Amino acid sequence: MVPTNRKYTQNDEWLLEENGQIKIGITDYAQHELGDIVFVDLPGIGDEFSAGDDFAVVESVKAAAEIYTQVTGKVVAVNEALSDQPDLLNQDAYNNYIAIFEGTIDGEVMSAEEYEAKIAK
């Protein structure tokens, strides 16, 4: 079961709004599909993006996946721990964000229930 306090994307990212900021990470489904994650290319603090832009890359032993934002805004923090321990995304995808944005959710997102239906197919 996916956490119900977040929004989800077709590309298997999650968005969590807290205190006027939006954390973005990958779902447990995404990390499972990728396999052992070996590298995360983080965005720079202050970088600006529009909804639909790729802002990070997650590399695993199987593939490299671009991570997309559904937020129009700027990066205000990144999860530096992923630089040394990218496998934190495998261990706990929902408690390890990739970046925190200030901005607005402008892209297409779905509820937890809608996302669960998508990954059940």
N, C-alpha and C positions, 0 to 999 in steps of 0.2 A: 504494500500500500504506500502511495506517495503522500508526502505531507500536504495537508489541505490549506495551509496558510500561504501558499505560493501560487504563482501563475506559471504556466508551462508553454513551451514552443514546439512546433513541428520538428525542430532540429534537436530536440531532447535537452534543452537548457531549462533551468528554473530561474525565476525572478522572485525576490522577496523584498517587499517594501517595508522599511523600518526607519522611523525618524527622518522622513523626507529624503531618504537615500534608497537606492535599489541595488541589492546584492544580486549577482548573477553567477551561476555555477552550472555544472552538468548534472543530469539525473543519474540515479543508480542504474537505470536501464542503459544509459549511454556508456557509463564506465564498464558495465558488464559486456556490452557489445565490443568496446574497444580492446578489452583485455588489459594486461599489465601496462600501466602508464609509466613512461620513462622520462618524459620531458614536457614542460608547459612553457610556452612562449607568452609571457605576460605583456599587457599593454603598458604604456608609460602613464604615470600620474599626470593629469592635465590634458591627456589626449582627448580629442572630441570625436564623437561618432554620431551617425544617424541610424535610426531603426533600420535593420536589415544589413548593416555593415558587419564584417567579421572583425573581431577585436583581439582575438587570442587564437593560439593553436595548441592542441593537446596531441602529443605523439605517444603512441603505444607500440608494443612489439608487432602489432598487426597493421597499423595504419596511422596516418596523421589526419586529424579532424579540425577544421576551422570552427571556431565558436562565434556565434552571431549574437548581436545585441538587438533587442526590440525596444531599446531606450534611445531617445535622442537626448544627448547631453555629454557630460565629460566624466572621465575617470577621476575619482578622488582618492581611491586606495586600491591596492592590489594585495593578494595573499602571498606575501614574500616567502612563506614557508614552502610553497609549491616549487620554488626554485631549487631547493635542496631535497625536498621530499615530494616529488610529483605523485607518488603512490598514495598520498593522503586522499586523493580523489577516489582511488579504489577502495580504501578503507572506510570512508564515510563521505560519500558524494554530497549529501545534503547539509553537512556541517562544515564543508570546506568550499567557500566561494572562490571564484577566480578574481573578480573585480567588483568594486562598489562604484556606482554611478550616481551623479546628481543630474536629474533631468526628468523627462516624462516618458512613460511607456506609450509609444506610438505605433508599434508593430502589432502583429496578430499574436494573441496569447489565448490560452485555454485554461479552464479550471482543472483542479485535480481530478475530478470525475471524468471530464472529457479526455484528459491525458491518459488516465488508466484505460479507458475504452480504446484509445489509439494504440497503446502498446500491447493490449491483449490480442490484437489481430494477428 
